[in-house]
Amino acid sequence: MNIIIVGTAYPLRGGIAHYNALLAEHLSQRHAVSTVTFKRQYPTILFPGKTQDEIGGRSHARPAPQLLDSVNPFNWIAVARTIRRQSPDLVIFKYWLPFFGPCFGTVAKLVKRKSSTKVLFICDNVIPHERRFGDVAFTKYAFRQVDYFIVQSDTVERDLQKRFPGATYRKVPHPVYENFGDPIPKQRARQALGIATKNVLLYFGYVRRYKGLLVLIDAMRALVDRSGDNADILLLIVGEFYDDESKYRSRVKELHLERHIRFVSEYVQNEKVATYFSAADVVVLPYLSATQSGIAQIAFHFDKPVIATNVGGLAEVVDNGRTGFIVPAQDSRALAAAIDIFFAEQKGEEFSRRVKEEKKKYSWDHLVQAIEELVAES
């Protein structure tokens, strides 16, 4: 097949860019694949981060042509014409935010007009948990142009079935991110970061309110209370803040946790990701709400157990008591208890061994096969 992927891609940054790069790499083993990305993904006024570009970091992906403007309808027509000239059999969009519904829907509609081209959406969400005005209308508009869907969790599958009962789709688990290099020895990673602490937790990724970091900070206070202020435990908070950073730092100061929590409040370049994950004993996802999280798939790539809350599809990825623990959301005491058991019972090696086996089912080959089957059956 001749396949074109439309969406976030290098030189833009972030998890979706990484996902699309890996998808293109694995599809290209059997198909002709090209990618089109944004020249303007978000208007500056709507973007909460510092930059939308992958600055100063390496990427194994080649830069994609930056053609698409998310807010310019005339541009959507021009990009659709450019794609049509390449006569693709399939156009793939990674769909995560209804903001892009008008753009993606219009491009898809124009590409399909009087052609045999099919359109596939890989859905992180149908309607996201952070609701905004226009979400339903924008999603309906976009989804009317779609021939096939890929969903990656039970939560998204149920939402798709409820809102679009006739949709043709496959459910495939979110593949493991494998673009950050191999794990490195834990002690070497800790030396690189200047960590001498025995027990290390990692919170990684953009900090947004729904990701529940304040709950994890409160859980750290409970953990320190159990062992005293000399507790040999450290939480690494690594990622750019898309929320008010000062309230998190104030909470740490209020709870007198400065010795036990370290902030690295920046977007981490690709080549540095391995160091943070390799230094950690366990990755913690204290989310208040979610559909799924790519952070769990990064953790599994580095053979790290995950302690997560029971929201969205997180419990589908983390096998409770085998590859990590699942705890109730918004419950700092339950979260603290799970972390305490993890270290007290020395679960790290056992869980990591099971992660190595479990992650085999999170293969990019499974996703490629599902895409091929959807197209073949039409």
Secondary structure, 3 states (H helix, E strand, C coil): CEEEEECCCCCECCHHHHHHHHHHHHHCCCCEEEEEEEEECCCHHHCCCCCCECCCCCCCCCCCCEEEECCCHHHHHHHHHHHHHCCCCEEEEEECCHHHHHHHHHHHHHHHCCCCCEEEEEECCCCCCCCCCCHHHHHHHHHCCCCEEEECCHHHHHHHHHHCCCCCEEECCCCCCCCCCCCCCHHHHHHHHCCCCCEEEEEECCECHHHCHHHHHHHHHHHHHHHCCCCCEEEEEECCECCCHHHHHHHHHHCCCCCCEEEECCCCCHHHHHHHHHHCCEEEECCCCCCCCHHHHHHHHCCCCEEEECCCCHHHHCCECCCEEEECCCCHHHHHHHHHHHHHCCCHHHHHHHHHHHHHHCCHHHHHHHHHHHHHCC
